């Protein structure tokens, strides 16, 4: 999962649950966007790395998911495009939710 997570909310929680159900493990990548624009309409990034990690970890723990076992969190550069070649061994999927979750 790649995102800003500014802040982590119920939609992110639902996405995590769907991802872990598919794979049994999740790497949450946090784009390094603190106090910078994350792209068009993504200029509000008030939370630093520590706050983002705390928000994610505490929310997932409430549902019984443990960092280092079910998921890990890592900071990555402000990635704005993902490209891949054929036969890379993974899929990139967009998950759709109803308006209540989004």
C-alpha positions in Angstrom: 0.0 0.0 0.0 1.5 3.3 -1.0 0.1 6.6 0.2 0.4 9.8 2.2 -1.9 8.6 5.0 -2.7 12.2 6.0 -4.4 11.0 8.2 -5.0 7.3 8.3 -8.8 6.9 8.2 -11.5 4.2 8.0 -11.2 3.9 4.2 -7.5 3.1 4.6 -8.3 0.6 7.3 -10.8 -1.1 5.0 -8.2 -1.2 2.2 -5.6 -2.7 4.6 -8.1 -5.4 5.6 -8.8 -6.3 1.9 -5.0 -6.4 1.2 -4.1 -8.6 4.1 -7.0 -11.0 3.2 -5.4 -11.4 -0.2 -1.8 -11.8 0.8 -1.4 -12.4 4.5 1.1 -9.6 4.8 1.2 -5.9 3.9 3.9 -3.3 3.4 2.6 0.2 4.1 4.7 2.7 2.2 4.5 6.3 3.4 5.3 8.9 0.9 7.7 11.5 2.3 5.4 14.6 1.9 5.5 16.3 5.3 4.8 20.0 4.7 5.1 19.7 1.0 2.6 19.1 -1.8 1.8 15.5 -2.5 0.6 16.5 -6.0 -2.6 18.2 -7.3 -5.1 18.7 -4.5 -2.7 17.0 -2.0 -1.1 20.1 -0.5 -2.2 19.6 3.1 0.3 17.2 4.7 0.3 18.2 8.4 1.6 14.9 9.9 5.2 14.0 10.2 6.6 10.4 9.9 6.3 9.6 13.6 2.6 10.8 13.8 1.7 8.9 10.6 3.3 5.7 12.0 1.6 6.1 15.3 -1.8 6.7 13.7 -1.5 3.6 11.4 -0.1 1.3 14.1 -2.7 2.2 16.8 -5.6 1.9 14.3 -4.5 -1.5 13.0 -3.8 -2.7 16.6 -7.4 -2.0 17.5 -8.4 -4.7 14.9 -5.7 -7.1 16.2 -3.0 -6.5 13.5 0.6 -6.3 14.7 3.5 -4.4 13.2 6.4 -6.7 12.4 4.0 -9.7 12.0 1.0 -8.7 9.9 2.5 -5.5 8.4 5.4 -3.2 8.3 5.7 0.5 7.6 8.4 2.2 5.6 9.1 5.7 4.4 9.7 6.1 0.7 10.4 9.2 -1.5 7.5 11.2 -2.8 6.6 8.7 -5.4 4.2 10.1 -8.0 4.4 7.4 -10.7 4.8 3.6 -10.7 6.0 1.8 -13.9 6.7 -1.8 -14.3 7.8 -4.3 -17.0 6.2 -7.6 -17.8 6.5 -10.7 -15.6 7.4 -8.8 -12.5 5.7 -11.2 -10.1 3.2 -8.9 -8.5 0.0 -7.1 -9.4 -1.1 -3.4 -9.1 -4.8 -3.3 -8.3 -7.3 -0.5 -7.6 -9.7 -1.6 -4.9 -13.2 -0.1 -5.1 -15.4 0.7 -2.1 -18.9 2.2 -1.6 -19.2 5.9 -0.9 -19.6 5.2 2.8 -16.1 3.8 3.0 -14.4 6.1 0.6 
